[in-house]
Amino acid sequence: MHRHRRLCERAVDPLEIAAGLEAHGVTDRTATRFRHRDVFSLAEEMYARAPRETWTPPPPKPPPPTPARTGWALRSLLPGLLCAATVTGLRLTDGHARLAIAAGGVLAVTLGLRAALAHGPLAPDPRATALPRQPGVHAWTLWLLAYALLGDGLLDTVVSGGPDTLPDGTTDGPWPLAAAPVLALALSCAPAAWCAHLLSARARRRLTTSRGLAEFTTSVRPLLFASLALYLGALAALVTVSGAVLGEPAHLAQALTLGSLLFLARLLVVHGATRAPTLALTCAATAQAGALAALFGGRLPGCAFLATPVETVFTAWGPGSVPSVVCAAAALPLLLLATRTLTRASAHAPADPPC
């Protein structure tokens, strides 16, 4: 109580103390040392024993002005607009001009994505800056997007005995590109930002109205699933429209599994969890690279067995099954972790709670 004196004196109910304790790393195991079954029970005793301070809480802060929300909303549109411009340029040019547009488009989309993720609902939690950074997470994310663009065509070409040439930037060449899922994923930054904003806003509202941690968890879990469902619904519509406009297969399964992996990873990073998303993205990218390496390794004398698992999956379900299975396997543990991490009061508490 001495350590958290200011928190106890200014708290308006035990739930506020419980959220502050969790934000400071107090767990149920710590509460058992003080002969309480959980953090909420400990918070109730601290609330009852703390003297009330004759202090008038400040008036609630006004909602952020509309230009601030408009700012991150417009920034979330940048990756999709830049990607659409790049795809249009690739369709209208050829030769060296197409190569220059491709290089410039990759750089522009990367910078636009960085701007969209630096501010707003998809920006990392300030508390995550104190955690150790895992090198290469951005490189693995770019690899997953690059595989969505080139991987299925390369996989099909390798199984057929190629590749004999480099990709020419078309969907009907010897090494075809899949522009529809990448364009849809870039456009989906805007609905991803709004879904993350919806989850955070509704969760903080539940934090002020819930009468206990169990009630808060029960009320936030449907919000998490609803946000994921809304994002995947928007992504499915974008993939379908992109495929129809570009006149190529939509690759719906690959786009939805990759989109769910990236969205769940970003939600966890936003709320302060960085280790699990880093591990999931690294494993997914490594598995996709390993599938391609196994096919090339199978061409060595006496090493045909290396390519057998990938060729079996390819023959049974097609080239798109490899990234779909890999991304789904990586997204499922993140979903299970999110149902435990993002439904805790400490995940939605202010970054610097009073102490």
N, C-alpha and C positions, 0 to 999 in steps of 0.2 A: 504494500500500500504506500510505503514511503517512495518507492521508485516511480509509481504511477499516480502520485498524489494529485497532480493537476487534472489528470484524466478523470479520476474519481470525483473530484470536487465539482467539475463542470458537467459531468454526464447527466443527461436527463432521464436515462433509463439504463437497466443492466445490459441491454443489447449494445449500447454504444461502448460500454466498457469492454464487453466481449470482443467486439470488432477491433478495438484498439489493442487489446492483448494479443489477438491473433496477428495483427499487423506487426507487433514487436516480437513475434516468434514464440509466443506462449501456446503450447499445444495441450491436448487432453492428458498426455503423459506427464507434463509439468503440473497440471492441476491436481493429479493424484498425489503428488508430494505434499500438497496442502489439504489432503483428505477431502477432495471433491471429485465427483465422477467425471466432470467435463469442464471446459472453459466457461460455459454459460453459468454453471452452478457456482464456480468461483467468482464470476463477475457479480452474481446476485449478492453474495456475502460482502464483497468489496463495496457495492453500491449501498448496502444497508449500514455498513460500519463507517463509511466516509462521512465527515461533516459536510453539510451543504454550505456552499459559499454564497454569500449575498452578491451574486453576480448576475447581471442581466445579459443573456446571450445576444450577440449582435443580430441585427435584422438579416434575414436570408439574402444571399447575394442575388442580384437580378440575373435572369437568364442571359447568356452571352448574346451580344448583338447579332443581328442577321448577317452583316457582312462577314463575320468570322466563320459562320457556318457556310456561307456562300463560298468563302475562300477554299476550304478543304473540299467542298463539293466540286468546285471547278477543277481543282488539282487532281481529283480522282478521275476526271474525264480525260486528262492528258495522255495516259498510256494508250487508251483505246483510239483516240483521234490520231495520234502519231502512228500507231500501227496500221490503221486504216489508210492513212496517206502513203505509208511505205508499201503496202500491198497493192494499192492503186498504181504507184510508180513502177513496181515490178511488172504489173500487167501491161503497162503502156510502153515499156522500153525493152531493149535487148543489148547483148554485147557488153562492152565496158561500161556503158551508162547504167545498165541493170546492176552490175557489180558495185558501182559507186553508190547507187541508191540503196542497195542492200546494206552496205557498210554504214552509210549515214543513218539509215533507218534503225539499225540495231543500236547505234549510239544514242539516237534521239529517244527511242522507246525506253532504253535503260535509264536515261536521265529523267524522263517523265515519270517512270515508275518510282525512282528514288524520291522525286518531289512529292508524289502522291502518298508515299509511306512515311514521309518525314513529319507530317503534321496531320491533325485530325484524328478520327477514331482508329485509324490503322497505325498510328505512331506508337513506338515502344513506350512502355511504362517507365517513368524516371527511376523507379526502384530497380529496374533490370540493368541499369548502367553499372551498378556495383557488382554484378555477377561477372564471372570470367567469360570472355567472348570465345566462342569456338571458331577457329579460322576455317575459311572455306565454305561457310554456309551460303553466302551469296553466290559463290561459284557453282555450288550444287543446285541451287534454285535455277540459275541460268542454264545449267545442263538439262534439267527436267524440261524447261521450256524449249530448249534446242532439240531435245529428243522428240517432243510433241510435234515439232516442225519437220524434222528430217528423219527421225528414228524409224518409223514404220516403213517408209520408203526404202531406207537402207537395209532394214531387216529383210524385207521382201527381195531386194536385189541380191543380198548375200546368200540367201537360201537358193536363189536361182543361179548362182555361180558368179555374180559380179562382186563389186561394181567395177565397170570398165572405164567410166568417166566420172567427173565431178558433177554435182547437181547444177542444172541450168536455170533454176528458179521457176520452173513450170510444174504443173500438176500431172502432165502426161508424158514427161521425159523419162529417160532410163533410170533416173533417181528422183522420183516425184516428191514434191513438197506437200505438206498438209497445212495450208494457211488458215483454214476455217477454225480449227480448235484454238490456235494461237491468237487469232484475231478476237475470238469470243472471250478468251481468258483475259486479254488486255482490256476489252470493253467491260468485263465484269468487275474491274476495280471499283467502279462507281457503286453498283449494288452491294459489293462487299463492304465498302465504307459505310453505307447506310444501314446494313444489317448489323455491323459492329456497333454503330452508334445506337441503334435500337436496343440491342442487348445491354449496353452499358447504362443507358438512360433508364430503362425499365428496372434493371437490377438495383440501381441506386434508389429508385423510388420504393422498391420492396424493402430495402435496407432500413428506411425510415418508418415503415408501417408494420413490419414483421414483429411478432412478440417473442420470438426465440430463433435460435440458429437453425433448428430443425425445420421450422416453418419457412424460414428464408430459403433454405436449400430446396425444399419441396416446391416453392413457388418459382424459383429461378431455373430449375432444370427444364421445364417446358419452354421457357424463353430461349434457352440455348438450342434446343432441337428445332424450335420454330425459326430462329435466325439461320441455322444451317439449311433448313428446308427452303426458306425464301431465297437464299443465295443460290442453291442448286437449281431451283426453279427458274430463276433469272438466267443462270448460266446455260441451262438446257434450251431456253428460248433463243438466247444469243447464238449458240452453236447451230441451231436449226436454221435461223435466219442467215447466218454467215455462210453456211454451206449452200443454201439456196441462191444467195446473191453471187457467190463465187463460182457456182456450178461445179462443186466437188463434194465428195462424201463428207458428212458432218463429223464422223468419228465421235459419236455422242458418249459412248462408254469411257473412252480414254479421257475426254475433256472433263467429264463429271468426276471421275476418280482423282485426276490430278487437281482439279479445282477444289474438291473437298479436302485434299491433303494440304494444299497451300493455304486455304482459308482457316482450317483448324490450327495449323502451325502459327499463322499470324495472330489469331485470337489469343493463343497461349503466350506469345511474345508480348502482345499488347498488355496483358495482365501480369507480366513479370516472370513467366516460366520460359526459360530459354534452352535448357538442356535437352528436354524431350523433343521439341521441334527440330533442333539441330541434328540429333541422332536419327530421327525419322527421315529427314530430307537426305542426309548422307547415305543411309541404308538404301533408300529408294533409287537414288542416282547411281550408287555402286552396283546395285542389282541390274539396272538397265545396261550399264556399261559392261557388266559381267556377261550378260546375255549375248551382246555383240562379240565380246572377246571369245566366248565359248564357240561361236560359229566360225570365227576365223581360226581359232585353235584346232577345231575339228578337221581342218584341211591339212594339218601336219601328218606325216606318216605315222600310223598307229595310234592316232589321237581322235579317231572319229567318235568315240564315246563321249567326248566333251560336248559335242553339239547335239547329242541325242535328246536331252530334256527340252531344249529350246525348240528343236525341230518338231518334237511331239506336240508341244503346246501350239506351235505355229500351224501344224497340219490340222489339229482338232478345231481351233477357234480363230485362226487367222493371225496376221501380224499385230493387230491391235490388242490381242489378248495379253501380250507380254507386259506392256505398260499398265494396262488395266489391273491385272493381278498384282503387280508390284506396288502401284500407288494405293490400291485398296488395302493391301496388307499393311502398308505404312500408315494409312489414315485411320484404320480401326483402333490401334492403341492410342492414338492421339484423341480420338473421340471418347474412349473410356477415361483417359486422363482428364479431359476437359469436363466431363460430368462430375468429377471429384474436385478439380481445382477451381473451375469457374463458377461453381455453385457455393463457394465459401464466402463468408462476409468479408474476409480480409482481402479477397481478390478485387473487390469493388470499393474498398475504403479509400479515403483520400491518401495521397502519396505521403503526406507528413501529418499524421494525426496528432492531436494535442497530447502532451505527456506531462 
